[in-house]
């Protein structure tokens, strides 16, 4: 019974973290909206099961990276509010991780969705 109570508290805290990211992080909202759009486009284009799986895993990775970035920034702010080189490095590297992840997610979307979009719209050009 005690184990179930601990898991319940863990899930409650995890959902609280998701809600915090959604309610306080504009970039998280933007990524979430773009992710939904990519999934809808994937369904519209009839991507394969494997392609949709790759899109969804890429989306989860990107949203997770945004949350890790937020956690690192918050922890850094907890440690110091003064300008310190070490705090700047921590925040810059976390932001760089998110930027790299966003570029990678965009590349995955282009590779999976791009050819199918071109094929669907080819009648406009030919």
N, C-alpha and C positions, 0 to 999 in steps of 0.2 A: 504494500500500500504506500509506503514511504517513497518507493521508487517512482510510482505513478505520480505522486505529488510533485516530486522533483522535476519529472518530465513536463508536467503541466506548467510549472513555473518557467522552465526553459523555453517552452513554446510561447508562453505569454510574453516573455522578454524578447524573443526573436520577432514576434509579430509587432511588438512595440518598436523595435529597431526598423522594421520595414515601414511602419507608419511614419516614424520620424524622418526617414530618408524621403518618403513621398511628400510629406507636408512641409519640409524645410529646405529641400535641395532642388532648386529650379532645374539644374542639369539632369537630375534623376528623372524628373517629370518629362523633360524633353526626350531623353533616351527611351523612356517607357512609351511615349506616344509614337516615336519613330519605330520602335520595336513592334508595336501593334500594327502600324502601317505596313511594315515589312512582312509580317505574317499574313495580313489580308492580301497583299499583292502576291505573296507566294501561293495562297489558295486560289486567287483569281487566275494565276498563270498555270496552275496545276503542277507545281513542282513535285518531284518524287518524295517518297517517305524519307529517304536518306537526306535529300537536300533540305527538307523541312526540319529534320532532326538537327542538321548542322546549323541552320538558321537559329533554331531555338536555343541550342547550346551556346552559340555565339552571343545571343541576346542575354542569356543568364550570366555568362562570363562578364559581359560589359556592365550590366547592372550591378553585379557583385563587385567589380573593380571600382565603380562609383561609390559604393558603400564603404569599401576599404579606404578609399581616398578620404571620405568624410570622417571615418573613424580615426585615421592618422592625423588629420587636421585638428579634430576635437581633442585628441590626446595631447598633441603638441601645444594647443592653447591651454590645456589644463596644467601643463608643466611650466609654461612661461608665457607671459603677455609681452615681455620685452623683445625687441629685435635681437635675435641671436643667429649667427651663421648656421648653427646646427639645426635650429628650428626651421630656418629657410630651406635648408637642404632637404629635410624630411618632407616638408610641404611640397617643394618643387618636384622631388622624385615621385611622390604620390600623384601629383597632378600629371607628371610625365607618363606615369603608368596608365592613367586614365586616357590621356591623349593617344598613346600607342594602341590601347585597346579599341578606342573609337575608330582610329584609322584601320585597324585590322578588321573590325566589324563591318566597316564600309566596304573594304575590299572583298570580304566574303559575300556581302549582299550584291555587289557589282558582278562578281564571278557567277553567282547562282542566278540572280534575277535579270542581269543585263542582257544576256543572249536571248532569254525568253521574251523580254520586253521588246527587243529589236525585232524578233520574229513576229510578235503580235502586231507591231506597228509598221511592219515592212510594206503593207499595202498602201500606206500613206506616201511612200517614197518611190515605189516601183509600179 
